[in-house]
Amino acid sequence: METDAVSASAQQAVDTAVTLVSNWGLQVMGAIALLIVGRIAAGMVSRGVRRSLERANVDRHLVPFFSSAANYLVLTVVLIAVLQLFGIHTTSLVAVVGAAGLAIGLALQGTLSSFASGVMLLIFRPFSVGDYVEVGGSAGSVEELGIFTTTLNTPDNVRIVIPNSAVYGEVIKNYSANENRRVDLVMGISYSDDIERALTIIHGVVTKDDRVLSDPELTVAVAELGDSSVNIVVRPWCKGTNYWPLRFDLMRALKEALEAGGCSIPFPQRDLHVVSLPADGRESMAL
């Protein structure tokens, strides 16, 4: 009797296994095949995206991000297809994942904004590493342009880290974008000085400097009749790398040349006129 019971149990197990294999065997094999094909397709798509971005000279920081995103996107689609193959309804699952993604997005709104801004900065490249820029209320040389932040080094060697959301949404001044720059100087002379002589002296000092470009042409002109001086604008052009050295040297050279040429550089002053009152007026004021 015990032997018959064991035989019946074994036969029942075999029947159950046969039923499971017949019912789910094709699904399991199809799922395995789909996962294998999907994994291969995800790798091919990822490599294709990488090659396309590299041929398009997209920033190297973005290439691995987009290639990985394409890989995971294909794998997600494959996983959903596998679940549907087993009869699992993925509509509710997608809704739950979407709701969770929305909650995470709201919690990380600032971070995601900086991430999106970083992607746009890396795509459109308004500035590059090494450029001297003014962004987000700060100025300095770009040390690093990342996905989330932009790092600047100021001339006095202070590191500033700015969220990309504050960079891309504001005005960006790139002082290194153009090869040539104009130096804007204002020299003041006294009203009693000879303007033509001053213009000649300034023109001679500026054109003698080899760093000053002949094209665009130098501008030296009277710009304003100020309260205490006649203001002359001096606008030479130079290479961007020579901007600050040329500016500093010209300021000193122009002052010394104007003084040597007999022109004075006045400082702000005010004329005080004293009006004397008649005797009766003074007496009435005393009362």
C-alpha positions as CSV (number, residue, x, y, z in Angstrom):
1,M,0.0,0.0,0.0
2,E,2.8,2.4,0.9
3,T,4.5,1.6,-2.5
4,D,1.3,2.4,-4.3
5,A,1.0,5.7,-2.4
6,V,4.5,6.7,-3.3
7,S,4.0,5.8,-6.9
8,A,0.8,7.9,-7.0
9,S,2.6,10.9,-5.5
10,A,5.4,10.6,-8.0
11,Q,3.0,10.3,-10.8
12,Q,1.1,13.4,-9.6
13,A,4.4,15.4,-9.4
14,V,5.3,14.3,-12.9
15,D,1.8,15.3,-14.2
16,T,2.1,18.7,-12.4
17,A,5.6,19.3,-14.0
18,V,4.3,18.3,-17.4
19,T,1.4,20.6,-17.0
20,L,3.6,23.5,-15.9
21,V,6.0,22.9,-18.8
22,S,3.3,22.7,-21.3
23,N,1.6,25.8,-20.0
24,W,4.6,28.0,-19.2
25,G,7.5,26.4,-21.1
26,L,7.0,28.4,-24.3
27,Q,6.5,31.6,-22.3
28,V,9.7,31.0,-20.3
29,M,11.7,30.1,-23.4
30,G,10.2,33.1,-25.2
31,A,11.1,35.4,-22.3
32,I,14.7,34.1,-22.2
33,A,15.0,34.6,-25.9
34,L,13.5,38.1,-25.7
35,L,15.9,39.0,-22.8
36,I,18.9,37.8,-24.8
37,V,17.8,39.6,-28.0
38,G,16.9,42.7,-26.0
39,R,20.2,42.8,-24.3
40,I,22.0,42.5,-27.6
41,A,19.8,45.2,-29.1
42,A,20.4,47.6,-26.2
43,G,24.1,47.2,-26.6
44,M,23.9,47.9,-30.3
45,V,21.7,51.0,-29.7
46,S,24.0,52.3,-27.0
47,R,27.1,51.9,-29.2
48,G,25.3,53.5,-32.2
49,V,24.3,56.5,-30.1
50,R,27.9,56.8,-28.8
51,R,29.4,56.7,-32.3
52,S,26.8,59.3,-33.6
53,L,27.6,61.7,-30.7
54,E,31.3,61.3,-31.2
55,R,31.0,62.0,-34.9
56,A,28.9,65.1,-34.1
57,N,31.7,66.4,-31.7
58,V,29.3,66.4,-28.7
59,D,31.0,67.2,-25.4
60,R,32.7,64.1,-24.0
61,H,30.8,64.5,-20.7
62,L,27.5,63.9,-22.5
63,V,28.5,60.9,-24.6
64,P,28.4,58.3,-21.9
65,F,25.3,59.8,-20.3
66,F,23.2,59.6,-23.5
67,S,24.6,56.2,-24.5
68,S,23.7,54.8,-21.1
69,A,20.3,56.4,-21.2
70,A,19.6,54.7,-24.6
71,N,20.8,51.3,-23.2
72,Y,18.5,51.5,-20.2
73,L,15.6,52.7,-22.3
74,V,15.8,49.7,-24.5
75,L,16.1,47.3,-21.5
76,T,13.1,48.9,-19.9
77,V,11.0,48.3,-23.0
78,V,12.2,44.7,-23.1
79,L,11.4,44.1,-19.5
80,I,7.8,45.4,-20.0
81,A,7.4,43.1,-23.0
82,V,8.6,40.1,-20.9
83,L,6.1,40.9,-18.1
84,Q,3.3,41.1,-20.6
85,L,4.4,37.8,-22.1
86,F,3.6,36.2,-18.7
87,G,0.2,37.9,-18.6
88,I,1.2,40.5,-16.1
89,H,-0.6,43.8,-16.7
90,T,2.0,46.5,-16.6
91,T,-0.4,49.5,-16.8
92,S,-0.7,49.8,-13.0
93,L,3.1,49.2,-12.6
94,V,3.9,52.0,-15.1
95,A,1.5,54.3,-13.3
96,V,3.2,53.6,-9.9
97,V,6.6,54.1,-11.4
98,G,5.4,57.4,-13.0
99,A,4.0,58.6,-9.7
100,A,7.2,57.8,-7.9
101,G,9.2,59.6,-10.6
102,L,7.0,62.6,-10.3
103,A,7.5,62.7,-6.5
104,I,11.2,62.4,-6.9
105,G,11.3,65.1,-9.6
106,L,9.5,67.5,-7.3
107,A,11.8,66.7,-4.4
108,L,14.9,67.2,-6.6
109,Q,13.5,70.1,-8.7
110,G,16.6,72.3,-8.1
111,T,19.0,69.5,-8.9
112,L,17.1,68.5,-12.0
113,S,17.0,72.1,-13.2
114,S,20.8,72.3,-12.8
115,F,21.1,69.0,-14.6
116,A,19.0,70.2,-17.5
117,S,20.9,73.5,-17.7
118,G,24.2,71.6,-17.6
119,V,23.1,69.5,-20.6
120,M,22.1,72.6,-22.5
121,L,25.4,74.3,-21.6
122,L,27.4,71.2,-22.8
123,I,25.4,71.1,-26.1
124,F,25.5,74.8,-27.0
125,R,28.8,75.6,-25.5
126,P,28.5,79.4,-24.8
127,F,31.9,79.0,-23.1
128,S,34.7,76.5,-22.7
129,V,37.2,75.5,-20.0
130,G,39.8,78.2,-19.7
131,D,37.6,81.1,-20.9
132,Y,37.2,84.2,-18.7
133,V,33.5,84.7,-18.2
134,E,31.0,86.6,-16.1
135,V,28.1,84.3,-15.1
136,G,25.7,84.1,-12.3
137,G,26.9,87.3,-10.7
138,S,30.6,86.1,-10.6
139,A,33.5,86.5,-12.9
140,G,36.6,84.2,-13.4
141,S,38.2,81.6,-15.6
142,V,36.2,78.5,-16.2
143,E,37.9,75.6,-14.3
144,E,35.3,73.0,-14.9
145,L,32.0,72.7,-16.8
146,G,30.1,69.8,-15.2
147,I,26.6,68.3,-15.5
148,F,25.3,70.0,-12.3
149,T,27.8,72.9,-11.6
150,T,30.2,75.3,-13.2
151,T,33.5,76.0,-11.4
152,L,35.3,79.3,-11.8
153,N,38.7,80.5,-10.5
154,T,38.8,84.3,-9.9
155,P,42.0,86.3,-10.6
156,D,42.8,86.3,-6.9
157,N,42.6,82.5,-6.9
158,V,39.2,82.0,-5.3
159,R,37.2,79.0,-6.5
160,I,33.5,79.7,-7.1
161,V,31.1,76.8,-7.7
162,I,27.8,78.0,-9.4
163,P,24.7,75.8,-10.0
164,N,24.1,75.5,-13.7
165,S,20.6,76.6,-13.3
166,A,22.0,80.0,-12.2
167,V,24.3,80.1,-15.2
168,Y,22.1,79.1,-18.1
169,G,19.2,81.2,-17.0
170,E,21.3,84.4,-16.7
171,V,23.3,86.7,-19.0
172,I,26.6,85.1,-19.9
173,K,29.6,87.4,-20.8
174,N,32.4,85.6,-22.4
175,Y,35.5,87.8,-22.5
176,S,37.6,85.1,-24.3
177,A,35.2,84.2,-27.1
178,N,36.6,86.8,-29.5
179,E,40.2,87.0,-30.5
180,N,40.5,90.8,-30.3
181,R,39.4,93.2,-27.5
182,R,39.1,96.9,-27.2
183,V,40.8,98.8,-24.4
184,D,38.6,101.7,-23.2
185,L,40.5,104.5,-21.4
186,V,39.5,108.0,-20.5
187,M,42.2,110.7,-20.0
188,G,41.2,114.1,-18.5
189,I,43.1,117.3,-19.3
190,S,42.6,120.8,-18.0
191,Y,40.4,123.3,-19.8
192,S,43.4,125.5,-20.2
193,D,45.5,122.8,-22.0
194,D,45.9,122.6,-25.8
195,I,43.5,119.8,-26.9
196,E,45.2,119.2,-30.2
197,R,48.5,118.8,-28.5
198,A,47.0,116.3,-26.0
199,L,45.5,114.3,-28.9
200,T,48.8,114.2,-30.7
201,I,50.7,113.0,-27.5
202,I,48.1,110.3,-26.8
203,H,48.1,109.1,-30.4
204,G,51.9,108.8,-30.4
205,V,52.1,106.9,-27.2
206,V,49.4,104.4,-28.1
207,T,50.6,103.7,-31.7
208,K,54.2,103.2,-30.5
209,D,53.1,100.1,-28.5
210,D,53.5,96.9,-30.6
211,R,50.6,95.2,-28.9
212,V,48.1,97.8,-30.4
213,L,46.5,96.5,-33.6
214,S,46.3,98.7,-36.7
215,D,42.9,97.1,-37.6
216,P,40.5,98.0,-36.2
217,E,41.6,101.6,-36.2
218,L,42.6,103.4,-33.0
219,T,40.1,106.0,-31.7
220,V,41.3,109.1,-29.8
221,A,38.6,111.8,-29.5
222,V,37.1,114.4,-27.1
223,A,34.2,112.6,-25.5
224,E,32.9,114.9,-22.8
225,L,33.3,118.4,-21.2
226,G,33.3,117.3,-17.6
227,D,32.9,119.3,-14.4
228,S,36.7,119.7,-13.9
229,S,38.3,118.3,-17.1
230,V,38.1,117.8,-20.8
231,N,37.7,114.0,-21.1
232,I,39.4,112.2,-24.0
233,V,38.5,108.6,-24.9
234,V,41.3,106.3,-25.9
235,R,40.2,103.1,-27.6
236,P,43.0,100.9,-29.0
237,W,42.4,97.2,-30.0
238,C,44.7,94.3,-29.0
239,K,44.8,90.6,-28.7
240,G,42.6,89.3,-25.9
241,T,45.7,87.9,-24.1
242,N,47.3,91.4,-24.1
243,Y,44.2,93.2,-22.7
244,W,45.2,93.7,-19.1
245,P,49.0,94.2,-19.5
246,L,48.3,96.8,-22.3
247,R,45.7,98.6,-20.2
248,F,48.0,98.9,-17.2
249,D,51.0,100.0,-19.3
250,L,49.0,102.6,-21.2
251,M,47.5,104.2,-18.1
252,R,51.0,105.0,-16.8
253,A,52.6,105.9,-20.1
254,L,49.8,108.3,-21.1
255,K,49.9,110.1,-17.7
256,E,53.7,110.5,-17.9
257,A,53.6,111.6,-21.5
258,L,50.8,114.2,-21.0
259,E,52.6,115.7,-18.0
260,A,55.9,115.8,-19.9
261,G,54.1,117.5,-22.8
262,G,52.8,120.3,-20.6
263,C,49.3,119.0,-20.1
264,S,47.9,118.8,-16.6
265,I,45.6,116.0,-15.4
266,P,43.2,117.9,-13.1
267,F,41.4,116.5,-10.0
268,P,37.8,117.3,-9.1
269,Q,37.6,120.9,-7.8
270,R,34.9,123.4,-7.1
271,D,35.1,127.2,-7.4
272,L,33.7,129.1,-4.4
273,H,32.4,132.6,-5.0
274,V,32.0,134.8,-1.9
275,V,29.4,137.5,-2.3
276,S,30.0,140.6,0.0
277,L,26.9,142.2,1.4
278,P,26.4,146.0,1.9
279,A,26.8,147.4,5.4
280,D,23.1,147.7,6.1
281,G,22.6,144.1,4.9
282,R,25.3,142.8,7.3
283,E,23.7,144.8,10.2
284,S,20.3,143.3,9.5
285,M,21.8,139.8,9.4
286,A,23.5,140.5,12.7
287,L,20.2,141.4,14.3
